[in-house]
């Protein structure tokens, strides 16, 4: 199989999505620091580039966050070539590759919220090169964590309030507010 890599801008100007024509991972993996990439051969190699500031994997793409001093025009082709080679040589994203099905826990209400986030919100957030994970539900407030290109993205607050909060309030009347936990 020939691996094709194409890039897509994300709402966050510091991140770019590198899409491939192959499933890389079920779910997602976020490596916000070089140290967190210790058990990911793929991410560890990406962090060897001094302009890489963060790496995020989901389904068929890797989102790379660049350092402030780097310009996409200078590094996009280098990263594209690296991603192509890494996927072709089947460089592992995680050393332990057990597939993880969603494991929702908590009250019936919390499980319903997690299911909605997984089924409706996650695919949309992944389209922009990010990920969302459920943290807690307490007295009407749903706390989530945004990762990948969503972390630090200027439009993530709008997504959170007008998109995710409205959806959850329509589907689960007990939800009063959705907040994001800072990383």
Backbone torsions as a table, in degrees:
resi	resn	phi	psi	omega
1	UNK	NA	129.4	176.2
2	UNK	-81.8	129.0	179.4
3	UNK	-90.5	124.8	175.3
4	UNK	-108.8	138.4	178.9
5	UNK	-123.2	128.7	171.7
6	UNK	-133.1	155.3	-174.5
7	UNK	-106.1	155.1	177.8
8	UNK	-140.3	134.2	174.9
9	UNK	-71.0	153.9	176.0
10	UNK	-116.6	168.3	176.9
11	UNK	-62.2	-17.4	178.2
12	UNK	-95.6	115.0	-176.6
13	UNK	-62.7	-17.8	179.6
14	UNK	-86.0	-5.5	-178.7
15	UNK	-124.1	149.7	175.7
16	UNK	-135.5	143.4	179.5
17	UNK	-94.2	129.9	175.3
18	UNK	-110.2	102.1	-175.3
19	UNK	-89.7	141.3	175.7
20	UNK	-127.6	159.2	-178.1
21	UNK	-89.3	44.9	-179.8
22	UNK	-157.1	143.4	176.0
23	UNK	-71.0	124.9	-179.8
24	UNK	-94.2	-37.6	-173.3
25	UNK	-158.6	143.9	170.4
26	UNK	-88.1	123.1	-176.7
27	UNK	92.9	-144.3	-179.5
28	UNK	-152.8	159.3	176.8
29	UNK	-138.6	131.5	-178.3
30	UNK	-117.3	130.1	177.2
31	UNK	-125.4	91.3	-175.4
32	UNK	-78.7	-17.3	179.8
33	UNK	-136.8	160.4	177.3
34	UNK	-59.5	-39.6	-178.2
35	UNK	-64.9	-35.7	-178.2
36	UNK	-70.3	-15.5	-177.0
37	UNK	-87.1	8.7	-175.6
38	UNK	-51.6	-38.8	-176.8
39	UNK	-102.6	21.4	177.1
40	UNK	-127.2	100.5	179.2
41	UNK	-55.4	-40.1	-179.0
42	UNK	-63.4	-52.5	-178.3
43	UNK	-65.4	-38.9	-179.1
44	UNK	-59.2	-41.6	178.6
45	UNK	-66.2	-40.5	178.6
46	UNK	-62.5	-39.7	-179.5
47	UNK	-68.0	-12.0	175.7
48	UNK	-69.0	-20.4	173.5
49	UNK	-76.8	125.9	-175.7
50	UNK	-68.4	-10.5	179.4
51	UNK	-96.2	1.4	178.9
52	UNK	-91.8	126.7	-175.5
53	UNK	-115.7	-10.7	-179.6
54	UNK	-172.3	149.6	-178.3
55	UNK	-138.3	134.5	-179.4
56	UNK	-138.8	132.6	179.4
57	UNK	-116.3	140.2	169.8
58	UNK	-156.1	145.9	-178.3
59	UNK	30.8	-103.4	-173.9
60	UNK	-111.5	31.5	178.6
61	UNK	-149.6	161.1	170.6
62	UNK	-123.2	130.7	176.0
63	UNK	-102.4	128.3	179.8
64	UNK	-112.6	131.1	173.8
65	UNK	-101.6	129.0	-176.6
66	UNK	-96.8	162.9	173.8
67	UNK	-74.3	159.8	-177.1
68	UNK	-60.8	-34.9	-175.3
69	UNK	-79.8	-8.7	-179.3
70	UNK	-89.9	148.5	176.6
71	UNK	-113.6	137.1	-179.5
72	UNK	-57.3	-36.1	-179.4
73	UNK	-60.1	-30.1	-179.4
74	UNK	-84.3	-29.1	-169.6
75	UNK	-114.9	-13.9	-175.9
76	UNK	-57.7	-48.1	-177.9
77	UNK	-64.0	-38.3	179.1
78	UNK	-62.4	-47.3	-178.8
79	UNK	-67.4	-38.9	178.9
80	UNK	-59.6	-45.9	179.8
81	UNK	-64.5	-42.3	179.5
82	UNK	-62.7	-48.2	-178.9
83	UNK	-59.6	-44.0	178.5
84	UNK	-57.2	-49.3	-179.5
85	UNK	-64.3	-40.5	-179.1
86	UNK	-65.2	-41.6	179.9
87	UNK	-69.8	-42.3	178.9
88	UNK	-61.7	-37.6	-179.7
89	UNK	-88.4	6.2	177.1
90	UNK	56.2	41.6	174.3
91	UNK	-60.9	129.0	-173.9
92	UNK	-74.4	142.2	175.2
93	UNK	-81.1	-39.0	176.9
94	UNK	-132.6	143.5	179.0
95	UNK	-71.1	-35.4	174.0
96	UNK	-100.2	112.5	-169.7
97	UNK	-103.8	35.5	176.8
98	UNK	-68.0	127.3	178.2
99	UNK	-70.0	131.3	-178.2
100	UNK	-109.3	114.9	173.1
101	UNK	-79.2	153.1	179.2
102	UNK	-57.5	132.0	-179.6
103	UNK	-119.7	91.7	-176.4
104	UNK	-85.5	138.2	-179.3
105	UNK	-131.8	159.5	176.4
106	UNK	116.3	-163.8	-179.7
107	UNK	-69.9	169.6	177.8
108	UNK	-56.8	-39.0	179.4
109	UNK	-64.9	-44.5	179.0
110	UNK	-64.0	-39.7	178.8
111	UNK	-64.8	-39.5	178.1
112	UNK	-62.9	-43.4	178.7
113	UNK	-62.3	-46.5	-179.6
114	UNK	-62.3	-38.9	179.9
115	UNK	-65.1	-42.0	178.7
116	UNK	-64.2	-45.1	177.9
117	UNK	-59.3	-43.3	-178.3
118	UNK	-67.3	-45.5	-173.5
119	UNK	-80.7	-37.4	-172.2
120	UNK	-107.5	-41.0	-173.3
121	UNK	-85.8	-46.1	-176.6
122	UNK	-52.4	-49.0	-179.0
123	UNK	-60.3	-38.2	-179.9
124	UNK	-68.3	-42.6	179.7
125	UNK	-66.0	-38.1	178.7
126	UNK	-64.7	-31.4	177.6
127	UNK	-57.7	-33.0	179.9
128	UNK	-92.7	9.9	175.8
129	UNK	84.4	21.2	-178.3
130	UNK	-125.4	-171.3	177.3
131	UNK	-149.8	156.6	177.7
132	UNK	-130.6	140.4	173.6
133	UNK	-135.3	145.3	-179.8
134	UNK	-76.7	135.2	177.4
135	UNK	-110.2	-53.0	-176.8
136	UNK	-163.9	166.2	173.2
137	UNK	-135.5	118.7	-176.6
138	UNK	-143.4	119.4	177.4
139	UNK	49.7	48.0	175.8
140	UNK	86.6	-5.2	-177.9
141	UNK	-106.3	121.0	175.8
142	UNK	-94.6	126.2	176.3
143	UNK	-106.5	128.8	179.0
144	UNK	-125.1	166.7	175.1
145	UNK	-122.6	128.8	177.7
146	UNK	-102.3	132.9	-177.8
147	UNK	-131.3	179.3	-178.8
148	UNK	67.6	-139.1	-177.4
149	UNK	-69.0	-17.6	179.5
150	UNK	-72.2	-26.2	-179.5
151	UNK	-69.3	114.0	179.7
152	UNK	80.3	8.1	179.5
153	UNK	-76.4	135.3	-179.6
154	UNK	-58.3	-33.8	-176.9
155	UNK	-91.9	3.8	-177.7
156	UNK	-66.5	-30.4	178.4
157	UNK	-65.4	-41.0	178.6
158	UNK	-64.4	-46.1	178.0
159	UNK	-56.8	-45.5	-177.5
160	UNK	-62.5	-51.0	-173.8
161	UNK	-78.2	-52.1	-174.0
162	UNK	-83.7	-26.8	-179.4
163	UNK	-93.0	-68.7	-172.9
164	UNK	-67.0	-46.8	-178.3
165	UNK	-62.2	-45.6	179.5
166	UNK	-61.6	-43.8	179.4
167	UNK	-60.5	-50.5	-179.0
168	UNK	-63.8	-39.1	179.5
169	UNK	-64.4	-36.3	177.8
170	UNK	-68.2	-40.2	-173.7
171	UNK	-89.8	-25.6	179.9
172	UNK	-134.5	92.8	-175.4
173	UNK	-56.5	-22.3	-179.7
174	UNK	-68.8	-18.4	-179.3
175	UNK	-77.0	123.3	179.9
176	UNK	-102.1	-34.3	-175.5
177	UNK	-154.8	153.1	173.8
178	UNK	-122.8	127.2	178.7
179	UNK	-124.8	156.1	179.0
180	UNK	-107.7	134.5	176.9
181	UNK	-79.8	128.4	179.5
182	UNK	-70.2	142.6	178.6
183	UNK	-88.0	NA	NA
